[in-house]
Amino acid sequence: MKRKISVILALLFLFLLFWAQWNWKHLSSFPSIISSFYSKEYCSCYFVVELSEDQCHDFARQWVPISEFKLDKENKSVTVKGLGRSNTAQFQSKEYGCTLLND
């Protein structure tokens, strides 16, 4: 019985290892999704919809927390750092809203 469980656990581990290798491209892009989503949604909420800062934080909040947040009202941009990646969204106009800036 113990041998059967250890074989099943070993096969499960190998399956997870194979799955992670197969999907590495998708898994490695996940950290930047957190900061880019938060910065763009907050920027749109604050500069386009013109809601308060607290309302926009509630609107853009996700399950994975962010580590840094910077709102630049002069340049109309939002910079967010989460899971080690930093992204900036900048307000363009009422018609175009906010866009993510390339690093």
C-alpha positions as CSV (number, residue, x, y, z in Angstrom):
1,M,0.0,0.0,0.0
2,K,2.8,2.4,0.9
3,R,4.6,1.6,-2.4
4,K,1.4,2.3,-4.3
5,I,1.0,5.7,-2.7
6,S,4.7,6.6,-3.3
7,V,4.4,5.6,-7.0
8,I,1.2,7.7,-7.4
9,L,2.9,10.7,-5.7
10,A,6.0,10.3,-8.0
11,L,3.8,10.2,-11.1
12,L,1.9,13.2,-9.9
13,F,5.1,15.1,-9.3
14,L,6.4,14.2,-12.8
15,F,3.1,15.2,-14.3
16,L,3.2,18.6,-12.6
17,L,6.8,19.1,-13.7
18,F,5.9,18.3,-17.3
19,W,2.9,20.6,-17.1
20,A,5.0,23.5,-15.8
21,Q,7.6,23.0,-18.5
22,W,5.0,22.8,-21.2
23,N,3.3,26.0,-19.9
24,W,6.4,28.0,-18.9
25,K,5.7,30.8,-21.3
26,H,2.3,31.4,-19.8
27,L,3.4,31.0,-16.2
28,S,6.3,33.4,-16.6
29,S,4.1,36.2,-17.9
30,F,1.7,36.0,-14.9
31,P,3.7,38.4,-12.6
32,S,3.5,41.3,-15.1
33,I,-0.2,40.8,-15.6
34,I,-0.8,41.8,-12.0
35,S,0.9,45.2,-12.2
36,S,-0.3,46.0,-15.7
37,F,-3.9,45.2,-14.9
38,Y,-3.9,47.3,-11.7
39,S,-2.2,50.3,-13.3
40,K,-4.4,50.4,-16.3
41,E,-7.6,49.9,-14.4
42,Y,-6.7,52.4,-11.8
43,C,-5.7,55.0,-14.4
44,S,-8.9,54.5,-16.3
45,C,-11.0,54.8,-13.1
46,Y,-9.2,57.9,-11.8
47,F,-8.6,59.9,-15.0
48,V,-11.4,58.8,-17.3
49,V,-14.3,58.0,-15.0
50,E,-13.0,60.6,-12.4
51,L,-13.8,58.6,-9.3
52,S,-12.0,59.1,-6.0
53,E,-8.7,57.4,-5.1
54,D,-10.3,55.0,-2.6
55,Q,-13.0,54.0,-5.1
56,C,-10.4,53.3,-7.8
57,H,-8.3,51.3,-5.4
58,D,-11.3,49.2,-4.6
59,F,-12.1,48.9,-8.3
60,A,-8.7,47.8,-9.4
61,R,-7.9,45.6,-6.3
62,Q,-7.1,41.9,-7.0
63,W,-6.5,38.8,-5.0
64,V,-2.7,39.1,-5.4
65,P,-1.5,42.2,-3.5
66,I,0.7,44.9,-5.0
67,S,3.9,46.1,-3.3
68,E,4.2,49.7,-4.6
69,F,1.8,52.3,-6.0
70,K,2.6,55.7,-7.4
71,L,0.0,58.2,-8.7
72,D,1.5,61.0,-10.7
73,K,-1.3,63.6,-11.1
74,E,0.9,66.1,-13.1
75,N,1.8,63.6,-15.8
76,K,-1.5,61.7,-15.4
77,S,0.2,58.3,-14.9
78,V,0.0,55.4,-12.5
79,T,2.9,53.1,-11.7
80,V,2.4,49.8,-9.9
81,K,4.8,47.2,-8.8
82,G,3.6,43.7,-8.0
83,L,5.4,40.3,-7.9
84,G,8.6,42.1,-8.8
85,R,7.4,43.6,-12.0
86,S,6.6,47.3,-12.5
87,N,4.2,48.7,-15.1
88,T,3.0,52.3,-15.9
89,A,-0.2,53.4,-17.4
90,Q,-0.6,56.9,-18.8
91,F,-3.8,58.9,-19.5
92,Q,-4.1,59.8,-23.2
93,S,-7.4,61.5,-23.6
94,K,-11.1,61.0,-22.7
95,E,-11.6,59.2,-26.1
96,Y,-8.6,56.9,-25.8
97,G,-8.4,56.5,-22.1
98,C,-5.2,55.0,-20.6
99,T,-2.5,53.0,-22.3
100,L,0.3,50.9,-20.9
101,L,3.8,52.3,-21.5
102,N,6.6,50.1,-22.7
103,D,9.7,49.9,-20.5
